[in-house]
Amino acid sequence: MALASPPHAIAELRRWLERTESHGRMATDSVVPFGVPEIDGHLPKGGLARGHLHEIVEGGTESHAASFALIAYASSWIKCHHPDVFLAAILNAQLMGFYAPAQLVRDARDHGVEVRPVDINRSAWDCTLEPIDGSKCAVRLGFRMVKGLAEKEAERIVHVRSTRPFASVEELWRRASVSVGTLQDIARADGFHGLGLSRREAAWAIKSLRDEALPLFAAADDRDNQLRPEANEPAVALVPMTLGREVVEDYRTKGLSLRAHPLQFLRQSLQQRGYKPCSALHGTRISIAGLVLVRQMPGSAKGVMFITLEDETSNANLIVWPSVFEENRRTILGASMLGCRGKLQNASDVIHLVVEQIVDLTNELKRVSGLDGQFPLQAGRGDEAKYGGGGLDSWEAKQPVQTPRDIYIPDLHIDTLKVKARNFR
């Protein structure tokens, strides 16, 4: 039996069958009725015989599985043989993927990929490849990584730069006619380091600019084809940022840092408190600490939560049983950095830490920069605590929300009260 059904209708039909069978609602049904909006119009009147339905669903499932297998194989092949291409592509496709850009970049660097920072004279909007030698390429982070920067402004900078590179912040401001806000976004992301300017030096140079140049100076520069500063200010020696503060600003403006991992600055303190690196998962019981990458509680896991931690050495997979989760719900769902102690479990060469004790170490991250502020850690798309899990399927009817005035409770309505008379005879 063949039906001219679009792929999305077959997908909805498959989900509907899985859900109804999992709840035991179709164990005895021989005919599948209407009632699914996405499927209406694609099935015969009165429904489908159950055997025919299974044929359609199994065919759609096999097609979906084959497509997914091809995508998974192609992605794995590219990541294995061309990790530089894979990194540039997945960064340009954000917010696609399971992990945040910081983890993608860190994994690529662990596999030998050179990653270069945002640069005002070299970056495009997208992340690009820069040849090194032979078939190898370095990945240049694009302007898309800079938080708050508009694509239109970045494209204007790239277009004007094609004639000749910029030599100063003021030249960029004059030639590209970008706003001061755009310059500040690039400066915060350390995009002027190629001009020999640190974050603070670039921010200081931008302080003297405004959104529009003074007409008299602009006309004189256009006439003489040269750039004159509007004011000659004396050189100022600014206090350089500490490395920890630079890392914090990298995370705040780009969501990642190529300088160092935040936990490098805390390792000595963590070691004194008994926390081992994630790369040293040996023994029976161990304590580790790390940044929270992913928190997931699949519906089929019966309340078990899976957490992935990261430090400067590696990643660690945690298993949190329902009893431990309920005792530490607020800590687990709200912390950016966790300290955990538990028992190691090795299954098929995959090591998990079964958590017995858990501590919120988020405040430790404040020590990285020396500032009294939260560390700007970006969560990955796979973190259900930040992005939420799956909701209702599209075919499921949403339950209407009842307003208080529409709630009917018989015992509380005066018009339904019945007073029994007491008749004394």
C-alpha positions in Angstrom: 0.0 0.0 0.0 1.4 3.4 -1.0 0.3 6.8 0.3 1.3 10.2 -1.2 2.3 11.5 2.2 4.9 14.2 2.8 7.9 13.2 5.0 6.7 15.4 8.0 3.3 13.6 8.0 5.0 10.2 8.2 7.3 11.4 10.9 4.4 12.7 13.0 2.6 9.3 12.4 5.6 7.4 13.7 5.9 9.6 16.8 2.2 9.2 17.5 2.4 5.4 17.2 5.4 5.3 19.5 3.8 7.5 22.1 0.4 5.7 22.1 2.0 2.2 22.2 4.3 3.2 25.1 1.2 4.2 27.0 -0.6 1.0 26.1 -3.4 2.9 24.4 -3.4 0.9 21.1 -2.8 -2.6 22.4 -6.2 -3.8 21.2 -7.0 -1.3 18.5 -7.2 -2.7 15.0 -7.8 0.6 13.2 -6.0 3.9 13.6 -8.5 6.8 13.7 -8.1 10.5 12.7 -7.2 13.1 15.3 -3.7 14.0 14.4 -3.8 17.4 12.5 -0.5 16.8 10.6 -1.8 13.5 9.3 -5.3 14.6 8.4 -5.8 14.6 4.6 -3.2 11.9 4.0 -5.1 8.9 5.3 -8.2 7.3 4.0 -11.5 8.0 5.7 -12.2 6.0 8.8 -8.5 5.4 9.5 -5.9 2.9 8.6 -5.7 -0.8 9.3 -3.0 -1.4 11.9 -0.9 -3.7 9.7 -0.8 -1.0 6.9 0.2 1.6 9.5 3.2 -0.4 10.7 4.4 -0.8 7.1 4.3 3.0 6.6 5.9 3.7 9.9 8.7 1.1 9.5 9.5 2.4 6.0 9.7 6.0 7.3 11.8 4.9 10.2 14.3 3.0 8.0 14.5 6.1 5.7 15.2 8.3 8.7 17.8 5.9 10.1 19.6 5.7 6.8 19.7 9.5 6.5 21.0 9.9 10.0 23.6 7.2 9.5 24.9 9.0 6.4 25.1 12.4 8.2 26.8 10.8 11.2 29.4 9.0 9.0 30.1 12.1 6.9 30.5 14.3 10.0 32.8 11.7 11.7 34.9 11.4 8.5 35.3 15.2 8.2 36.2 15.5 11.9 38.8 12.7 11.7 40.5 13.8 8.4 39.8 17.5 8.3 39.3 18.7 11.9 40.0 22.3 10.9 37.2 22.3 8.3 34.9 20.7 10.8 35.6 23.3 13.5 35.1 26.2 11.2 31.9 24.8 9.8 30.3 24.0 13.2 31.2 27.4 14.6 29.6 29.1 11.6 26.5 27.0 12.2 26.0 28.0 15.8 23.7 27.6 17.7 23.8 24.1 16.2 25.4 21.3 18.1 25.6 19.8 21.6 28.5 21.8 23.0 29.3 25.5 23.4 32.1 27.1 21.2 34.6 26.9 24.0 34.4 23.1 24.2 34.5 22.8 20.4 37.6 24.9 20.1 39.3 23.1 23.0 38.6 19.7 21.5 40.0 20.9 18.1 43.2 22.2 19.7 43.6 18.9 21.5 43.6 17.3 18.1 46.3 19.6 16.6 44.2 22.4 15.1 45.6 25.9 15.3 43.0 28.4 16.3 43.7 32.1 15.8 41.9 35.0 17.5 39.6 37.6 16.1 41.7 40.2 14.2 40.5 43.5 12.8 42.6 43.1 9.6 42.2 39.3 9.1 38.8 38.1 10.3 35.7 37.9 8.2 32.2 37.6 9.5 32.4 33.8 9.4 35.3 31.7 10.8 37.7 31.0 8.0 40.6 28.8 7.1 44.2 30.2 6.7 46.7 27.9 5.0 49.7 26.9 7.1 51.6 24.3 5.1 50.6 21.7 2.7 47.0 20.6 3.4 46.9 22.0 7.0 44.9 25.1 7.8 44.5 27.3 10.9 41.0 28.4 11.9 40.6 32.2 12.2 37.8 33.1 14.4 35.3 35.4 12.7 33.5 38.6 13.8 30.4 36.4 14.4 32.1 35.3 17.7 32.1 38.8 19.1 29.0 39.3 21.2 26.9 42.3 20.3 28.6 43.0 16.9 26.1 43.3 14.0 26.8 41.4 10.8 26.1 44.5 8.7 28.8 46.5 10.5 31.3 43.6 10.2 30.7 43.2 6.5 31.3 46.9 6.0 34.7 46.6 7.8 35.7 43.7 5.6 34.6 45.5 2.4 36.6 48.7 3.2 39.6 46.6 4.3 39.9 44.9 0.9 41.7 47.9 -0.5 44.3 48.2 2.2 44.5 47.1 5.9 43.8 49.5 8.8 46.7 51.0 10.6 44.9 52.5 13.6 41.5 52.6 15.4 40.8 56.1 14.1 41.6 55.1 10.5 39.0 52.3 10.8 36.5 54.7 12.2 37.0 57.2 9.4 37.2 54.8 6.4 34.5 52.3 7.4 32.1 54.9 9.1 31.2 52.4 11.8 29.7 53.5 15.1 31.7 53.9 18.3 29.6 51.1 19.8 30.9 48.7 17.1 34.5 49.8 17.8 33.9 49.2 21.5 32.6 45.7 20.9 35.7 44.8 18.9 38.0 46.3 21.5 36.4 44.4 24.3 36.9 41.2 22.3 40.6 42.1 21.9 40.2 42.5 18.1 42.8 45.3 17.8 45.8 43.2 19.1 47.0 43.0 15.5 47.6 46.7 15.6 49.7 46.3 18.8 46.9 47.5 21.1 45.7 45.8 24.2 42.1 45.8 25.3 42.6 48.8 27.5 44.7 50.7 25.0 42.1 50.2 22.2 39.3 51.3 24.6 41.3 54.4 25.5 41.8 55.3 21.8 38.1 55.0 21.2 37.2 57.3 24.0 38.2 60.3 21.9 35.9 59.3 19.0 32.2 60.0 18.3 29.7 58.5 15.9 30.4 61.2 13.3 33.6 62.9 12.5 33.8 66.7 12.7 32.9 68.1 9.2 35.9 70.4 9.0 38.5 67.7 9.7 36.7 65.1 7.5 36.6 67.6 4.5 40.3 68.4 5.0 41.3 64.8 5.1 39.3 64.0 2.0 40.9 66.9 0.1 44.4 66.0 1.0 43.9 62.2 1.0 45.4 61.7 4.5 44.2 61.2 8.0 44.8 63.8 10.6 43.9 63.2 14.3 41.3 65.5 15.7 43.4 66.0 18.8 47.0 65.2 19.7 46.9 63.6 23.1 49.9 62.6 25.2 50.7 58.9 25.5 49.3 57.3 28.5 50.7 54.2 30.2 47.8 52.0 31.2 48.1 49.2 33.7 47.9 45.9 31.8 45.3 43.3 32.7 46.2 40.2 34.6 46.1 37.0 32.6 43.1 35.9 34.7 41.2 39.1 33.9 42.0 38.6 30.2 40.5 35.1 30.3 37.4 36.4 32.0 37.0 39.1 29.4 37.5 36.6 26.6 34.6 34.5 27.9 32.5 37.6 28.4 32.9 38.9 24.9 33.5 35.7 22.8 32.3 32.8 25.0 35.8 31.2 24.9 39.5 32.0 25.5 42.6 30.9 23.6 44.9 32.0 26.4 44.2 29.6 29.3 41.5 27.5 30.9 39.8 29.2 34.0 40.6 26.2 36.2 44.4 26.6 35.6 44.3 29.5 38.0 42.5 27.5 40.7 44.4 24.2 40.4 46.6 24.8 43.4 43.7 25.7 45.6 41.7 22.8 44.4 44.5 20.4 45.0 44.9 21.5 48.5 41.2 20.7 49.1 41.6 17.2 47.7 40.2 17.7 44.2 42.0 15.7 41.5 42.1 16.7 37.8 39.6 15.1 35.5 42.4 13.2 33.7 43.3 11.4 36.9 40.3 9.1 37.3 42.0 6.2 39.1 41.2 4.2 42.2 37.8 3.5 43.8 36.7 6.8 45.2 37.8 10.2 44.1 37.0 14.0 44.3 37.0 16.1 41.2 36.0 19.7 40.3 35.1 21.3 37.0 33.0 23.6 34.9 29.5 22.2 34.1 29.1 21.6 30.4 26.0 19.4 30.1 23.2 18.3 32.4 20.7 15.8 31.0 17.9 13.7 32.5 16.5 11.6 29.6 12.9 10.5 30.0 14.0 6.8 29.9 16.6 7.3 32.6 14.0 7.1 35.5 15.2 10.2 37.2 18.9 9.6 36.8 20.8 12.8 35.7 24.0 12.7 33.6 26.5 15.6 34.0 29.7 16.4 32.1 32.4 18.4 33.9 35.5 20.0 32.3 38.8 21.2 33.7 42.1 22.2 32.1 43.1 18.5 31.6 40.0 16.6 30.3 36.3 15.9 30.7 34.6 13.7 33.3 31.1 12.0 33.1 29.0 11.9 36.2 26.0 9.8 37.2 23.6 11.3 39.8 21.0 9.0 41.2 17.5 10.4 41.9 18.0 10.4 45.7 21.2 12.5 45.4 19.6 14.8 42.8 16.6 15.6 45.1 18.9 16.4 48.0 21.0 18.7 45.8 18.6 20.0 43.2 19.3 23.7 43.5 23.1 23.1 43.5 23.0 20.8 40.5 20.7 23.0 38.4 22.2 26.4 39.2 25.9 25.9 39.6 28.5 26.8 36.9 31.3 24.9 38.7 30.8 21.8 40.8 33.0 19.8 43.2 32.0 16.1 43.4 33.0 13.0 45.3 32.0 9.5 44.4 32.8 6.0 43.3 34.4 5.3 40.0 32.6 2.9 37.6 34.2 1.4 34.6 32.0 -0.1 31.9 33.4 -1.0 28.5 36.4 1.3 29.1 34.0 4.2 29.7 34.6 5.7 33.2 31.8 7.4 35.1 31.8 8.9 38.6 28.8 7.9 40.6 28.2 11.0 42.7 27.8 10.6 46.4 28.5 14.2 47.5 28.3 17.4 45.5 29.3 21.0 46.3 28.7 24.4 44.5 32.1 25.9 43.7 30.8 28.7 41.4 32.1 31.5 43.7 35.6 30.1 43.2 35.5 31.4 39.7 35.4 35.0 41.0 39.0 34.6 42.0 40.1 34.1 38.4 39.7 37.8 37.6 39.8 39.2 41.0 36.5 40.9 40.4 33.3 40.5 42.5 31.2 39.2 39.6 29.9 35.9 38.2 32.1 34.2 35.7 30.4 34.5 32.2 30.4 30.8 31.3 28.3 30.0 28.3 26.3 26.8 28.5 26.1 24.3 25.6 22.9 23.5 23.8 22.9 20.1 25.3 22.6 21.5 28.9 18.9 20.9 29.7 19.2 22.9 32.9 19.8 26.1 30.9 17.9 25.4 27.7 15.3 22.9 28.9 14.4 19.5 27.7 11.8 18.4 25.1 8.3 19.5 25.5 5.1 18.2 24.0 5.2 16.7 20.5 3.6 18.9 17.9 0.7 16.6 17.5 -0.3 16.7 21.1 -3.2 19.0 21.9 -2.2 21.7 24.3 -4.4 21.8 27.5 -6.2 25.2 27.7 -5.3 27.2 30.8 -8.4 27.8 32.9 -8.9 31.2 34.4 -10.2 31.5 38.0 -13.6 32.8 36.9 -14.1 29.7 34.8 -13.3 27.2 37.6 -16.4 25.4 38.8 -16.5 23.8 42.2 -20.1 22.8 43.0 -19.8 23.0 46.8 -18.6 26.6 46.5 -21.3 28.0 44.2 -24.2 29.7 46.1 -26.7 28.9 43.4 -26.2 25.2 43.8 -26.5 25.1 47.6 -29.5 23.1 48.8 -30.7 23.8 52.3 -32.4 21.0 54.0 -35.3 22.0 56.1 -35.6 20.6 59.6 -39.2 19.6 60.0 -40.2 18.7 63.5 -43.4 16.7 63.7 
